[in-house]
Amino acid sequence: MGISIKDKSNYLKGLLIIARKDNQLAANEKKIIRDIAIKLGFATDFYEDILKSLLANKYIVGNPILFSDIEIAKSFISDGLKLAYSVEVLADNKIEWIKKVASVNKIDEKWFQEKLEKFKSTPNFWMNSELALYSII
């Protein structure tokens, strides 16, 4: 599946929004963001600069993101949950924002809850799961 430049940008932007919801940027979050940025084709200096200034960047607005395709949105939701659960202390506002993205993209609530429960019920599930983006690129 081809992903448009806009969807690629929104995918990365959405992950950055999730990562900074708790006003911290953990090593696990940086790794996931780097892996996805590389897969999406972003230049190293571009995403490294963003990571360095993420917490102070006022241009990354927190509005829920609308993707052009539901499969891209589902992939984003899965990777967003992986990112949210990659930190030691989960910030509830991360999950709430991801849920808003699911709603904006008209993703079935049951599907979202099943994904969420998988992460909640399996400690460190995020470590052993491949990024969802890999299955659509």
N, C-alpha and C positions, 0 to 999 in steps of 0.2 A: 504494500500500500504506500502510495506517495503521500508525503505530508507537506503541506504548503509552508512557505516561509513564515506566514502569520501564525499558523498552528505551532510551528517549531518555537517561535519566539514566545508565544503564550505558554507553551509547555514549560519552558525554562523559567519564565517569569512566575508562573504559578508555584513552581517548586521553591523559588526564592521567597515568595510571600509566605509559604508554609514554614520554611526554615526560620524566618525571623519573627514569627508570631510570639515566641517566648523571649525575644530580645537577646538570644544567644545563637551561636553558630558552632555546633559540635563537629568534631572530626568526622564522625559517621555521616553527618549531613553533607559536609563538604565533599566527601568521597562519592556519595550518590549523585550530587549535583554535577560534579566533574564527569562522572561516567556518562550521565545523560547528555551533558553539553557536548562531549566528544562524539557520542553517537548521533546527535543532531547536526553535527558539522560546524559547531562554533569554534572560533579561533581560541587557542589557549590564553593568549594575553587578554582577550575580551572577557572570558568568564573568570579568570583569576582576578582581574581588576574589580569585577562585580562582587566577587566573594570578599575581597579586602574591604570594600566600602558598603557592604550590604546593610549593616545595621544603621548606618547614617544616611542611606540613600532615600531621599524624599520623593524620587520619581517612580519608585515601584509602589504603585497604589494597590490597595487590598481588595478591589472589587472582584467578585467571582468571575471566572473566565468562561466564555462561551467558545466551544470548539466547533469546527465545521462538520465534524463527523462524530457520531456516537461512539465508534470504536476507539477513536483518539481520546475522547473524553473518558471512556472506561479505563484505558491504559493509564491516563493521567491520574485518575482516582486511585488505581492500584499502586502506582509509584508514589503518589502523594501520601498514602497510608504507610507505605514502606518508609518514607522519609520521616513521617511523624513518629512512628514507632521505633526509629533508630536511635533515639535519645533515651537516657536513663529515666528522666521524669517527663511524662507525656503532658503537654499543655492542651487542655480541653478546647481552647480556641482554635487549635490546628484542626481538630476533627470537625468542629462546627463549620469552619471555612470550607473544608473539603466537601462536607455535606451540602453546603450552599452551591458549590460548583456542580455537584451531582444534580441538584434540583434545577439549576439554570439550564443544564444540558439534557433535562428530561430523562434522567436515568432512573430506572425503577428502584423504588425505595427498598424493596426486598433484596435486590441484587447488591445494593450498597450495604445493607445490614449484614448480609452474608460475608462480604469482603471484610467488613469491620470486625465481625465476630472471629474470623480466622486470625486476624492480627491480635485481637484481645486474648483469645484462648490459647494461643501458642507462643510461649515466650521465645523471643529471638527468631520468630518466623521470618522476619525481614532479612536476617542474615543469610538464610538458606534459599531464599527465593530470587529468581532472576528478575531483572527489571522488566516490567510489562511492555515497555517501549520496544524492547528487542523483538517481540512477537509481531509487531505491526510495521516494522521498517524492513 
